[in-house]
C-alpha cells in the first residue's frame, strides 16, 4: 500500500494497480522512434532511442489514464485479437524502411494509484 498526503493533512491509503498495454516502436527515417499505444486511441510518443521512447510512452500512458480517471471513465482493456488485427493492418499499410532498425513491440506495465 502507498500513502498520499491530502490537503487535510491525513494519510489516505491507495491501492496501486498495474495495467499493461502493448506498445509499438516504429523507427523513423530521420532517426529515433515513434511510439503508438494501439489500445489507447490518440496515445502516441517518440524518442531518440528505444530507452528514451519507452520512458516517454510510459509518461504518455500515465497521463492518458489519469485523464480517464478524472472523468470517471473506464480504462480500455486490450485484447489479443485487437492487437493482432492492429499489427496485421499496420504491416499492410506501412512497409519497413530500407536499412532502418526493425520495428519493436513490447508490453509496458504502468502502476497507477486509484483513490
C-alpha positions in Angstrom: 0.0 0.0 0.0 1.2 3.5 -0.7 0.1 6.7 1.0 -0.6 10.2 -0.1 -0.8 13.4 2.0 -4.1 15.2 1.4 -5.0 18.9 2.0 -6.5 17.9 5.3 -3.1 16.5 6.4 -4.3 13.0 6.7 -2.9 9.9 5.1 -5.2 8.1 2.7 -4.4 4.5 1.7 -4.3 3.9 -2.1 -4.3 0.6 -3.8 -1.7 0.5 -6.5 -3.0 -1.1 -9.7 -0.8 -2.3 -12.5 -2.1 -2.1 -16.0 -0.3 -3.4 -19.1 -0.5 -2.2 -22.7 1.3 -3.3 -25.8 3.3 -0.5 -27.4 4.7 -0.3 -30.9 8.1 1.3 -31.5 8.5 2.5 -35.1 11.9 3.6 -36.4 11.8 6.9 -38.1 13.6 7.7 -41.4 15.5 10.6 -39.8 16.3 8.6 -36.6 14.6 8.0 -33.4 11.3 6.2 -32.8 7.6 7.0 -32.9 5.5 5.0 -30.4 1.9 4.0 -30.7 -0.3 2.5 -27.9 -3.0 0.7 -30.0 -5.4 0.2 -27.1 -5.4 3.9 -26.2 -6.6 5.9 -29.2 -4.6 9.1 -29.6 -1.8 7.9 -27.2 1.5 8.5 -29.0 5.0 9.4 -28.1 8.5 9.5 -29.5 12.2 9.4 -28.5 15.7 9.5 -29.9 16.5 6.0 -28.6 14.4 3.0 -27.6 15.0 3.7 -23.9 14.0 7.3 -24.3 10.9 6.4 -26.3 9.9 3.9 -23.7 10.3 6.4 -20.9 8.2 9.0 -22.7 5.5 6.5 -23.7 5.1 5.4 -20.1 4.6 9.1 -19.2 2.0 9.4 -22.0 0.1 6.3 -20.8 0.1 7.6 -17.2 -1.3 11.0 -18.3 -3.9 9.3 -20.6 -5.1 7.1 -17.7 -5.0 10.0 -15.3 -7.3 11.9 -17.6 -9.7 9.0 -17.9 -9.7 8.7 -14.1 -10.5 12.3 -13.6 -13.5 12.0 -15.9 -14.6 8.7 -14.2 -14.1 6.7 -17.4 -13.1 3.1 -17.6 -9.6 2.2 -18.7 -9.6 0.5 -22.1 -8.8 -3.2 -21.9 -6.6 -4.6 -24.6 -7.5 -7.9 -26.3 -5.2 -10.3 -28.1 -7.4 -10.2 -31.2 -7.4 -6.4 -31.3 -3.5 -6.2 -31.1 -3.2 -8.9 -33.7 -5.5 -7.0 -36.0 -3.6 -3.8 -35.4 -0.3 -5.3 -36.4 -1.7 -7.1 -39.4 -3.3 -3.9 -40.6 -0.2 -1.8 -39.9 2.0 -4.3 -41.8 -0.2 -4.0 -44.8 -0.2 -0.2 -44.7 3.3 0.7 -43.7 6.3 -1.2 -45.2 9.5 -1.2 -43.2 12.0 1.5 -44.2 15.0 0.0 -46.2 18.1 -0.1 -43.9 16.2 1.0 -40.8 16.1 -0.5 -37.4 13.4 -3.2 -37.0 10.0 -2.3 -35.6 9.7 -3.4 -32.0 6.7 -4.0 -29.9 6.7 -4.5 -26.2 4.3 -5.0 -23.2 4.6 -2.0 -20.9 3.4 -2.1 -17.2 2.3 1.1 -15.6 1.4 1.4 -11.9 -1.4 3.7 -11.2 -3.0 4.8 -7.9 -6.7 4.8 -7.6 -8.4 6.7 -4.8 
